[in-house]
Amino acid sequence: MDVKAPKGTADILPPDSEDWRRVVEKGTALFRTYGYREIMLPVMEHTEVFARGIGQGTDIVQKEMFTFTDKGGRSLTLRPEATAGVARAFIQHRLDAAGLPVKLYYRGPMFRHERPQAGRYRQFRQLGVELIGSPYPAADAEVIVLCAGFFSGLEIETDLAINSVGDDECRPAYVEALRKYLGRHEGKLCGDCRRRAVENPLRVLDCKVEGCAEVIAAAPTIEDYLCGPCREHQGELEDLLRAVSLPFRRDGRLVRGLDYYTRTVFEFQDPKLGGQNALAAGGRYDNLVKELGGKPTPATGFSIGMERVMLAGPRQEGRSEDGVFVVAIGETARGKAFLTAQGLRGAGIRADLDHLRRSPKAQMREADRGGFAFSVIIGEDELAGGYYTLRNMSAATQERVEEAELLETLRRRLDESGA
């Protein structure tokens, strides 16, 4: 029996899981300050949600989705991204009934059958936001500034690249020009890009294969094909980013691997990570809700790849000591230790105790290993006298605390120590 985690998945163990939790909590707290509320989506959807939403011609739909047939003969897919699911929920639950815009954030695992590498797994985790209902550049600017604030709060330096991929009015002419250009250089393209050049030429621009990169470098850019409204939208967005002093660069070859994007696309990149350097990406998707059967509804948003964020080395406050470990000396003290720990937990204080009947010295080592700020010692003398011995683990000092005063004293000492 193979007891390892499946290929392309990873266990996140303590204490690393505590770092992940802090980063996620910092991000979601920031999202809430911007007025976003959490949506919790199922990890699987009817396959049609992604096939229609993301696009049949994308690599994700053609090669990367985990799709299966359930016992009722329905085709289901583990979500490869969350935006299509958010749009489905928006339609199903009529979230526009209370008024627009609707501002949502999500977190959780996504699934794609890709070749595992640094920062890219078959099960990976994302944070993201969606602002549904506004067609204006200020909505794009808000989500971009919000994403920048997430990285700034973690002291991760990023480069912001932005582009416009046009809309249904101007993009077809560019796609046709790009298809003709790629056809003239077909022999230099990889096998995947030869297929993409016919089915979905924009996806070629995202290829990292060396030979394809040479062709891409000389390819026409969409800027020359943008219609007036798209050009105006992009100009207003750039003006807003300048107004808040957020640096960015235009990248005329920046695209996304999903068909639903219109106009604005952007990436926050960390050059230190090499070829797979996008920490977050997003943009505008004005056609997705309609494509999934809803009313035409503009929207914009982004997703953050947590594995790559953690590779980028977010600033951590450090693992401060907190809480209390209850030490029992002798068999008669174990019942009292159990009740004491339960009382502290009920009062909202992190507390633990020995479950292996170890020696007092071993229990103190466990308290130190667990990062507890204090230990409460209960032995024969404490039981007989109706008091506790409270030990400050870092200062190695002890004091006697009457039983009735333990909770108040502990709270005061924890506040004083900053735990």
Contacts in CASP RR format, 6 or more apart in sequence:
PFRMAT RR
TARGET T0000
AUTHOR 0000-0000-0000
METHOD contacts of the structure
MODEL  1
MDVKAPKGTADILPPDSEDWRRVVEKGTALFRTYGYREIMLPVMEHTEVF
ARGIGQGTDIVQKEMFTFTDKGGRSLTLRPEATAGVARAFIQHRLDAAGL
PVKLYYRGPMFRHERPQAGRYRQFRQLGVELIGSPYPAADAEVIVLCAGF
FSGLEIETDLAINSVGDDECRPAYVEALRKYLGRHEGKLCGDCRRRAVEN
PLRVLDCKVEGCAEVIAAAPTIEDYLCGPCREHQGELEDLLRAVSLPFRR
DGRLVRGLDYYTRTVFEFQDPKLGGQNALAAGGRYDNLVKELGGKPTPAT
GFSIGMERVMLAGPRQEGRSEDGVFVVAIGETARGKAFLTAQGLRGAGIR
ADLDHLRRSPKAQMREADRGGFAFSVIIGEDELAGGYYTLRNMSAATQER
VEEAELLETLRRRLDESGA
5 11 0 8 1.000
6 122 0 8 1.000
7 116 0 8 1.000
7 122 0 8 1.000
8 116 0 8 1.000
8 121 0 8 1.000
8 122 0 8 1.000
8 123 0 8 1.000
9 121 0 8 1.000
9 122 0 8 1.000
9 123 0 8 1.000
10 121 0 8 1.000
10 123 0 8 1.000
12 20 0 8 1.000
15 319 0 8 1.000
18 319 0 8 1.000
19 310 0 8 1.000
19 314 0 8 1.000
19 316 0 8 1.000
20 306 0 8 1.000
20 310 0 8 1.000
22 316 0 8 1.000
22 317 0 8 1.000
23 154 0 8 1.000
23 306 0 8 1.000
23 309 0 8 1.000
23 310 0 8 1.000
23 314 0 8 1.000
24 107 0 8 1.000
24 127 0 8 1.000
24 306 0 8 1.000
26 150 0 8 1.000
26 153 0 8 1.000
26 154 0 8 1.000
27 127 0 8 1.000
27 150 0 8 1.000
28 38 0 8 1.000
28 105 0 8 1.000
28 107 0 8 1.000
28 127 0 8 1.000
30 146 0 8 1.000
30 149 0 8 1.000
30 150 0 8 1.000
30 153 0 8 1.000
31 105 0 8 1.000
31 127 0 8 1.000
31 128 0 8 1.000
31 129 0 8 1.000
31 146 0 8 1.000
32 105 0 8 1.000
34 103 0 8 1.000
34 129 0 8 1.000
34 142 0 8 1.000
34 146 0 8 1.000
35 103 0 8 1.000
36 103 0 8 1.000
36 104 0 8 1.000
36 105 0 8 1.000
36 129 0 8 1.000
36 131 0 8 1.000
37 103 0 8 1.000
37 104 0 8 1.000
37 105 0 8 1.000
38 104 0 8 1.000
38 105 0 8 1.000
38 106 0 8 1.000
38 107 0 8 1.000
39 86 0 8 1.000
39 89 0 8 1.000
39 104 0 8 1.000
39 105 0 8 1.000
39 106 0 8 1.000
40 106 0 8 1.000
41 79 0 8 1.000
41 82 0 8 1.000
41 85 0 8 1.000
41 86 0 8 1.000
41 89 0 8 1.000
41 106 0 8 1.000
42 79 0 8 1.000
43 78 0 8 1.000
43 79 0 8 1.000
43 109 0 8 1.000
43 111 0 8 1.000
44 76 0 8 1.000
44 77 0 8 1.000
44 78 0 8 1.000
44 79 0 8 1.000
45 76 0 8 1.000
45 77 0 8 1.000
45 79 0 8 1.000
45 84 0 8 1.000
45 85 0 8 1.000
45 88 0 8 1.000
46 74 0 8 1.000
46 75 0 8 1.000
46 76 0 8 1.000
46 77 0 8 1.000
47 65 0 8 1.000
47 67 0 8 1.000
47 75 0 8 1.000
47 76 0 8 1.000
47 77 0 8 1.000
48 75 0 8 1.000
49 77 0 8 1.000
49 84 0 8 1.000
49 85 0 8 1.000
49 88 0 8 1.000
49 292 0 8 1.000
50 60 0 8 1.000
50 61 0 8 1.000
50 65 0 8 1.000
50 77 0 8 1.000
50 79 0 8 1.000
50 80 0 8 1.000
50 81 0 8 1.000
50 84 0 8 1.000
51 61 0 8 1.000
52 291 0 8 1.000
52 292 0 8 1.000
53 84 0 8 1.000
53 87 0 8 1.000
53 258 0 8 1.000
53 259 0 8 1.000
53 260 0 8 1.000
53 288 0 8 1.000
53 291 0 8 1.000
53 292 0 8 1.000
54 60 0 8 1.000
54 61 0 8 1.000
54 80 0 8 1.000
54 81 0 8 1.000
54 84 0 8 1.000
54 258 0 8 1.000
54 259 0 8 1.000
54 260 0 8 1.000
55 61 0 8 1.000
55 258 0 8 1.000
55 259 0 8 1.000
55 260 0 8 1.000
56 62 0 8 1.000
57 199 0 8 1.000
57 200 0 8 1.000
57 259 0 8 1.000
58 200 0 8 1.000
58 203 0 8 1.000
58 257 0 8 1.000
58 258 0 8 1.000
58 259 0 8 1.000
59 192 0 8 1.000
59 196 0 8 1.000
59 203 0 8 1.000
59 257 0 8 1.000
60 80 0 8 1.000
60 81 0 8 1.000
60 112 0 8 1.000
60 257 0 8 1.000
60 258 0 8 1.000
63 113 0 8 1.000
64 80 0 8 1.000
64 112 0 8 1.000
64 113 0 8 1.000
64 114 0 8 1.000
65 77 0 8 1.000
65 78 0 8 1.000
65 80 0 8 1.000
65 111 0 8 1.000
65 112 0 8 1.000
65 113 0 8 1.000
66 77 0 8 1.000
66 78 0 8 1.000
66 80 0 8 1.000
66 111 0 8 1.000
66 112 0 8 1.000
66 113 0 8 1.000
66 122 0 8 1.000
67 75 0 8 1.000
67 76 0 8 1.000
67 77 0 8 1.000
67 78 0 8 1.000
68 75 0 8 1.000
68 76 0 8 1.000
68 77 0 8 1.000
69 75 0 8 1.000
69 76 0 8 1.000
70 76 0 8 1.000
78 111 0 8 1.000
79 85 0 8 1.000
79 110 0 8 1.000
79 111 0 8 1.000
80 110 0 8 1.000
80 111 0 8 1.000
80 112 0 8 1.000
81 110 0 8 1.000
81 126 0 8 1.000
81 258 0 8 1.000
81 303 0 8 1.000
82 106 0 8 1.000
82 108 0 8 1.000
82 110 0 8 1.000
82 126 0 8 1.000
82 128 0 8 1.000
82 303 0 8 1.000
83 130 0 8 1.000
83 258 0 8 1.000
83 260 0 8 1.000
83 285 0 8 1.000
83 288 0 8 1.000
83 301 0 8 1.000
83 303 0 8 1.000
84 260 0 8 1.000
84 288 0 8 1.000
84 292 0 8 1.000
86 104 0 8 1.000
86 106 0 8 1.000
86 130 0 8 1.000
86 132 0 8 1.000
87 132 0 8 1.000
87 285 0 8 1.000
87 288 0 8 1.000
87 289 0 8 1.000
87 292 0 8 1.000
87 299 0 8 1.000
88 292 0 8 1.000
89 95 0 8 1.000
90 96 0 8 1.000
90 102 0 8 1.000
90 132 0 8 1.000
90 289 0 8 1.000
90 297 0 8 1.000
91 289 0 8 1.000
91 292 0 8 1.000
91 293 0 8 1.000
91 294 0 8 1.000
95 102 0 8 1.000
95 132 0 8 1.000
96 102 0 8 1.000
96 132 0 8 1.000
96 133 0 8 1.000
96 295 0 8 1.000
96 297 0 8 1.000
100 132 0 8 1.000
100 133 0 8 1.000
100 134 0 8 1.000
100 297 0 8 1.000
101 131 0 8 1.000
101 132 0 8 1.000
101 133 0 8 1.000
101 134 0 8 1.000
101 139 0 8 1.000
102 130 0 8 1.000
102 131 0 8 1.000
102 132 0 8 1.000
102 133 0 8 1.000
103 129 0 8 1.000
103 130 0 8 1.000
103 131 0 8 1.000
103 132 0 8 1.000
104 129 0 8 1.000
104 130 0 8 1.000
104 132 0 8 1.000
105 127 0 8 1.000
105 128 0 8 1.000
105 129 0 8 1.000
105 130 0 8 1.000
106 126 0 8 1.000
106 127 0 8 1.000
106 128 0 8 1.000
106 129 0 8 1.000
106 130 0 8 1.000
107 125 0 8 1.000
107 126 0 8 1.000
107 127 0 8 1.000
107 128 0 8 1.000
108 125 0 8 1.000
108 126 0 8 1.000
108 127 0 8 1.000
109 123 0 8 1.000
109 124 0 8 1.000
109 125 0 8 1.000
109 126 0 8 1.000
110 123 0 8 1.000
110 124 0 8 1.000
110 125 0 8 1.000
110 126 0 8 1.000
111 122 0 8 1.000
111 123 0 8 1.000
111 124 0 8 1.000
112 122 0 8 1.000
112 124 0 8 1.000
113 122 0 8 1.000
114 120 0 8 1.000
114 122 0 8 1.000
116 122 0 8 1.000
117 276 0 8 1.000
118 273 0 8 1.000
118 276 0 8 1.000
118 311 0 8 1.000
119 273 0 8 1.000
119 276 0 8 1.000
119 307 0 8 1.000
119 308 0 8 1.000
119 311 0 8 1.000
120 276 0 8 1.000
120 307 0 8 1.000
120 308 0 8 1.000
121 307 0 8 1.000
124 305 0 8 1.000
124 306 0 8 1.000
124 307 0 8 1.000
125 305 0 8 1.000
125 306 0 8 1.000
125 307 0 8 1.000
126 303 0 8 1.000
126 304 0 8 1.000
126 305 0 8 1.000
126 306 0 8 1.000
127 150 0 8 1.000
127 303 0 8 1.000
127 304 0 8 1.000
127 305 0 8 1.000
127 306 0 8 1.000
128 301 0 8 1.000
128 302 0 8 1.000
128 303 0 8 1.000
128 304 0 8 1.000
129 143 0 8 1.000
129 146 0 8 1.000
129 147 0 8 1.000
129 301 0 8 1.000
129 302 0 8 1.000
130 299 0 8 1.000
130 300 0 8 1.000
130 301 0 8 1.000
131 139 0 8 1.000
131 142 0 8 1.000
131 143 0 8 1.000
131 299 0 8 1.000
131 300 0 8 1.000
131 301 0 8 1.000
132 289 0 8 1.000
132 297 0 8 1.000
132 298 0 8 1.000
132 299 0 8 1.000
133 139 0 8 1.000
133 297 0 8 1.000
133 298 0 8 1.000
133 299 0 8 1.000
134 298 0 8 1.000
134 299 0 8 1.000
134 300 0 8 1.000
135 286 0 8 1.000
135 298 0 8 1.000
136 236 0 8 1.000
137 233 0 8 1.000
137 234 0 8 1.000
137 235 0 8 1.000
137 236 0 8 1.000
137 237 0 8 1.000
137 240 0 8 1.000
137 264 0 8 1.000
138 236 0 8 1.000
138 240 0 8 1.000
139 298 0 8 1.000
139 300 0 8 1.000
140 237 0 8 1.000
140 263 0 8 1.000
140 264 0 8 1.000
140 283 0 8 1.000
140 284 0 8 1.000
140 300 0 8 1.000
141 237 0 8 1.000
141 240 0 8 1.000
141 241 0 8 1.000
141 244 0 8 1.000
143 282 0 8 1.000
143 283 0 8 1.000
143 300 0 8 1.000
143 301 0 8 1.000
143 302 0 8 1.000
144 160 0 8 1.000
144 162 0 8 1.000
144 237 0 8 1.000
144 241 0 8 1.000
144 246 0 8 1.000
144 266 0 8 1.000
144 302 0 8 1.000
145 241 0 8 1.000
145 244 0 8 1.000
145 246 0 8 1.000
147 268 0 8 1.000
147 280 0 8 1.000
147 302 0 8 1.000
147 304 0 8 1.000
148 158 0 8 1.000
148 160 0 8 1.000
148 246 0 8 1.000
148 268 0 8 1.000
150 280 0 8 1.000
150 304 0 8 1.000
151 157 0 8 1.000
151 158 0 8 1.000
151 268 0 8 1.000
151 279 0 8 1.000
151 280 0 8 1.000
153 315 0 8 1.000
154 309 0 8 1.000
154 313 0 8 1.000
154 314 0 8 1.000
154 315 0 8 1.000
155 314 0 8 1.000
155 315 0 8 1.000
156 270 0 8 1.000
156 279 0 8 1.000
156 309 0 8 1.000
156 312 0 8 1.000
156 313 0 8 1.000
156 314 0 8 1.000
156 315 0 8 1.000
157 270 0 8 1.000
158 268 0 8 1.000
158 269 0 8 1.000
158 270 0 8 1.000
158 279 0 8 1.000
159 249 0 8 1.000
159 268 0 8 1.000
159 269 0 8 1.000
159 270 0 8 1.000
159 271 0 8 1.000
160 246 0 8 1.000
160 247 0 8 1.000
160 248 0 8 1.000
160 249 0 8 1.000
160 266 0 8 1.000
160 267 0 8 1.000
160 268 0 8 1.000
160 269 0 8 1.000
161 248 0 8 1.000
161 249 0 8 1.000
161 250 0 8 1.000
161 251 0 8 1.000
161 254 0 8 1.000
161 266 0 8 1.000
161 267 0 8 1.000
161 269 0 8 1.000
162 237 0 8 1.000
162 238 0 8 1.000
162 241 0 8 1.000
162 248 0 8 1.000
162 249 0 8 1.000
162 250 0 8 1.000
162 251 0 8 1.000
162 254 0 8 1.000
162 264 0 8 1.000
162 265 0 8 1.000
162 266 0 8 1.000
163 222 0 8 1.000
163 250 0 8 1.000
163 251 0 8 1.000
163 252 0 8 1.000
163 253 0 8 1.000
163 254 0 8 1.000
163 255 0 8 1.000
163 264 0 8 1.000
163 265 0 8 1.000
163 266 0 8 1.000
164 222 0 8 1.000
164 223 0 8 1.000
164 226 0 8 1.000
164 230 0 8 1.000
164 231 0 8 1.000
164 233 0 8 1.000
164 234 0 8 1.000
164 263 0 8 1.000
164 264 0 8 1.000
164 265 0 8 1.000
165 171 0 8 1.000
165 202 0 8 1.000
165 222 0 8 1.000
165 255 0 8 1.000
165 256 0 8 1.000
165 261 0 8 1.000
165 262 0 8 1.000
165 263 0 8 1.000
165 265 0 8 1.000
166 174 0 8 1.000
166 222 0 8 1.000
166 225 0 8 1.000
166 226 0 8 1.000
166 227 0 8 1.000
166 230 0 8 1.000
166 262 0 8 1.000
166 263 0 8 1.000
167 227 0 8 1.000
167 229 0 8 1.000
167 230 0 8 1.000
167 262 0 8 1.000
167 263 0 8 1.000
167 286 0 8 1.000
168 262 0 8 1.000
168 287 0 8 1.000
169 227 0 8 1.000
169 229 0 8 1.000
169 230 0 8 1.000
170 225 0 8 1.000
170 226 0 8 1.000
170 227 0 8 1.000
170 228 0 8 1.000
170 230 0 8 1.000
171 222 0 8 1.000
171 225 0 8 1.000
171 262 0 8 1.000
173 225 0 8 1.000
174 220 0 8 1.000
174 222 0 8 1.000
174 225 0 8 1.000
175 201 0 8 1.000
175 202 0 8 1.000
177 220 0 8 1.000
177 225 0 8 1.000
178 201 0 8 1.000
178 202 0 8 1.000
178 204 0 8 1.000
178 205 0 8 1.000
178 219 0 8 1.000
178 220 0 8 1.000
179 197 0 8 1.000
179 198 0 8 1.000
179 201 0 8 1.000
181 219 0 8 1.000
181 220 0 8 1.000
182 189 0 8 1.000
182 193 0 8 1.000
182 197 0 8 1.000
182 201 0 8 1.000
182 204 0 8 1.000
182 215 0 8 1.000
182 219 0 8 1.000
183 197 0 8 1.000
185 215 0 8 1.000
186 194 0 8 1.000
186 197 0 8 1.000
187 194 0 8 1.000
188 211 0 8 1.000
188 212 0 8 1.000
188 214 0 8 1.000
188 215 0 8 1.000
189 197 0 8 1.000
189 204 0 8 1.000
189 211 0 8 1.000
189 212 0 8 1.000
189 215 0 8 1.000
190 207 0 8 1.000
190 209 0 8 1.000
190 211 0 8 1.000
190 212 0 8 1.000
192 207 0 8 1.000
193 203 0 8 1.000
193 204 0 8 1.000
193 207 0 8 1.000
193 209 0 8 1.000
193 212 0 8 1.000
196 203 0 8 1.000
196 204 0 8 1.000
196 207 0 8 1.000
197 204 0 8 1.000
200 259 0 8 1.000
202 255 0 8 1.000
202 257 0 8 1.000
203 255 0 8 1.000
203 257 0 8 1.000
204 212 0 8 1.000
204 215 0 8 1.000
204 216 0 8 1.000
204 219 0 8 1.000
205 216 0 8 1.000
205 219 0 8 1.000
205 253 0 8 1.000
205 254 0 8 1.000
205 255 0 8 1.000
206 255 0 8 1.000
206 256 0 8 1.000
206 257 0 8 1.000
207 213 0 8 1.000
207 216 0 8 1.000
208 275 0 8 1.000
216 253 0 8 1.000
219 253 0 8 1.000
221 252 0 8 1.000
221 253 0 8 1.000
222 252 0 8 1.000
223 250 0 8 1.000
223 252 0 8 1.000
226 234 0 8 1.000
230 263 0 8 1.000
233 263 0 8 1.000
233 264 0 8 1.000
234 263 0 8 1.000
234 264 0 8 1.000
237 264 0 8 1.000
238 248 0 8 1.000
241 248 0 8 1.000
248 266 0 8 1.000
254 265 0 8 1.000
254 266 0 8 1.000
254 267 0 8 1.000
255 261 0 8 1.000
255 265 0 8 1.000
256 265 0 8 1.000
256 281 0 8 1.000
256 282 0 8 1.000
256 283 0 8 1.000
258 285 0 8 1.000
260 285 0 8 1.000
260 287 0 8 1.000
260 288 0 8 1.000
260 291 0 8 1.000
261 282 0 8 1.000
261 283 0 8 1.000
261 284 0 8 1.000
261 285 0 8 1.000
262 284 0 8 1.000
262 285 0 8 1.000
262 286 0 8 1.000
262 287 0 8 1.000
263 283 0 8 1.000
263 284 0 8 1.000
263 286 0 8 1.000
264 283 0 8 1.000
264 284 0 8 1.000
264 300 0 8 1.000
265 281 0 8 1.000
265 282 0 8 1.000
265 283 0 8 1.000
265 284 0 8 1.000
266 281 0 8 1.000
266 282 0 8 1.000
266 283 0 8 1.000
266 302 0 8 1.000
267 278 0 8 1.000
267 280 0 8 1.000
267 281 0 8 1.000
267 282 0 8 1.000
268 278 0 8 1.000
268 279 0 8 1.000
268 280 0 8 1.000
268 281 0 8 1.000
269 277 0 8 1.000
269 278 0 8 1.000
269 279 0 8 1.000
270 277 0 8 1.000
270 279 0 8 1.000
270 308 0 8 1.000
270 312 0 8 1.000
271 277 0 8 1.000
272 312 0 8 1.000
273 279 0 8 1.000
273 308 0 8 1.000
273 311 0 8 1.000
273 312 0 8 1.000
276 308 0 8 1.000
277 308 0 8 1.000
278 308 0 8 1.000
279 304 0 8 1.000
279 305 0 8 1.000
279 308 0 8 1.000
279 309 0 8 1.000
279 312 0 8 1.000
280 302 0 8 1.000
280 303 0 8 1.000
280 304 0 8 1.000
280 305 0 8 1.000
281 302 0 8 1.000
281 303 0 8 1.000
282 300 0 8 1.000
282 301 0 8 1.000
282 302 0 8 1.000
282 303 0 8 1.000
283 300 0 8 1.000
283 301 0 8 1.000
283 302 0 8 1.000
284 298 0 8 1.000
284 299 0 8 1.000
284 300 0 8 1.000
284 301 0 8 1.000
285 299 0 8 1.000
285 300 0 8 1.000
285 301 0 8 1.000
286 296 0 8 1.000
286 297 0 8 1.000
286 298 0 8 1.000
286 299 0 8 1.000
287 296 0 8 1.000
288 299 0 8 1.000
289 295 0 8 1.000
289 296 0 8 1.000
289 297 0 8 1.000
289 299 0 8 1.000
290 296 0 8 1.000
290 297 0 8 1.000
319 371 0 8 1.000
320 418 0 8 1.000
320 419 0 8 1.000
321 371 0 8 1.000
321 372 0 8 1.000
321 373 0 8 1.000
321 393 0 8 1.000
321 394 0 8 1.000
321 417 0 8 1.000
321 419 0 8 1.000
322 350 0 8 1.000
322 371 0 8 1.000
322 372 0 8 1.000
322 373 0 8 1.000
322 414 0 8 1.000
322 419 0 8 1.000
323 349 0 8 1.000
323 350 0 8 1.000
323 351 0 8 1.000
323 372 0 8 1.000
323 373 0 8 1.000
323 374 0 8 1.000
323 414 0 8 1.000
323 419 0 8 1.000
324 344 0 8 1.000
324 349 0 8 1.000
324 350 0 8 1.000
324 351 0 8 1.000
324 352 0 8 1.000
324 372 0 8 1.000
324 373 0 8 1.000
324 374 0 8 1.000
324 375 0 8 1.000
324 376 0 8 1.000
324 410 0 8 1.000
325 351 0 8 1.000
325 352 0 8 1.000
325 353 0 8 1.000
325 363 0 8 1.000
325 366 0 8 1.000
325 367 0 8 1.000
325 370 0 8 1.000
325 372 0 8 1.000
325 374 0 8 1.000
325 375 0 8 1.000
325 376 0 8 1.000
326 337 0 8 1.000
326 340 0 8 1.000
326 341 0 8 1.000
326 344 0 8 1.000
326 351 0 8 1.000
326 352 0 8 1.000
326 353 0 8 1.000
326 375 0 8 1.000
326 376 0 8 1.000
326 378 0 8 1.000
327 337 0 8 1.000
327 353 0 8 1.000
327 354 0 8 1.000
327 360 0 8 1.000
327 363 0 8 1.000
327 364 0 8 1.000
327 367 0 8 1.000
327 375 0 8 1.000
327 376 0 8 1.000
327 377 0 8 1.000
327 378 0 8 1.000
328 334 0 8 1.000
328 335 0 8 1.000
328 336 0 8 1.000
328 337 0 8 1.000
328 353 0 8 1.000
328 354 0 8 1.000
328 363 0 8 1.000
328 378 0 8 1.000
328 379 0 8 1.000
329 360 0 8 1.000
329 377 0 8 1.000
329 378 0 8 1.000
329 379 0 8 1.000
329 380 0 8 1.000
330 379 0 8 1.000
330 380 0 8 1.000
332 379 0 8 1.000
332 380 0 8 1.000
332 383 0 8 1.000
333 378 0 8 1.000
333 379 0 8 1.000
333 380 0 8 1.000
333 382 0 8 1.000
333 383 0 8 1.000
334 357 0 8 1.000
336 378 0 8 1.000
336 383 0 8 1.000
337 353 0 8 1.000
337 354 0 8 1.000
337 378 0 8 1.000
338 353 0 8 1.000
340 351 0 8 1.000
340 353 0 8 1.000
340 376 0 8 1.000
340 378 0 8 1.000
340 388 0 8 1.000
340 406 0 8 1.000
341 351 0 8 1.000
341 352 0 8 1.000
341 353 0 8 1.000
343 351 0 8 1.000
344 351 0 8 1.000
344 376 0 8 1.000
344 407 0 8 1.000
344 410 0 8 1.000
345 351 0 8 1.000
347 407 0 8 1.000
349 407 0 8 1.000
349 410 0 8 1.000
349 411 0 8 1.000
349 414 0 8 1.000
350 372 0 8 1.000
352 370 0 8 1.000
352 372 0 8 1.000
354 362 0 8 1.000
354 363 0 8 1.000
354 366 0 8 1.000
358 366 0 8 1.000
360 377 0 8 1.000
363 375 0 8 1.000
364 375 0 8 1.000
367 375 0 8 1.000
367 393 0 8 1.000
368 393 0 8 1.000
371 393 0 8 1.000
372 393 0 8 1.000
373 392 0 8 1.000
373 393 0 8 1.000
373 394 0 8 1.000
373 413 0 8 1.000
373 414 0 8 1.000
373 417 0 8 1.000
373 419 0 8 1.000
374 390 0 8 1.000
374 391 0 8 1.000
374 392 0 8 1.000
374 393 0 8 1.000
374 410 0 8 1.000
374 413 0 8 1.000
374 414 0 8 1.000
374 419 0 8 1.000
375 390 0 8 1.000
375 391 0 8 1.000
375 393 0 8 1.000
376 388 0 8 1.000
376 389 0 8 1.000
376 390 0 8 1.000
376 391 0 8 1.000
376 406 0 8 1.000
376 410 0 8 1.000
377 388 0 8 1.000
377 389 0 8 1.000
377 390 0 8 1.000
377 391 0 8 1.000
377 398 0 8 1.000
378 388 0 8 1.000
378 389 0 8 1.000
382 388 0 8 1.000
382 389 0 8 1.000
386 402 0 8 1.000
386 403 0 8 1.000
387 400 0 8 1.000
387 401 0 8 1.000
387 402 0 8 1.000
387 403 0 8 1.000
388 400 0 8 1.000
388 401 0 8 1.000
388 403 0 8 1.000
388 406 0 8 1.000
389 398 0 8 1.000
389 399 0 8 1.000
389 400 0 8 1.000
389 401 0 8 1.000
390 398 0 8 1.000
390 399 0 8 1.000
390 400 0 8 1.000
390 401 0 8 1.000
390 406 0 8 1.000
390 409 0 8 1.000
390 410 0 8 1.000
390 413 0 8 1.000
391 397 0 8 1.000
391 398 0 8 1.000
392 398 0 8 1.000
392 413 0 8 1.000
392 417 0 8 1.000
394 417 0 8 1.000
401 409 0 8 1.000
401 410 0 8 1.000
END
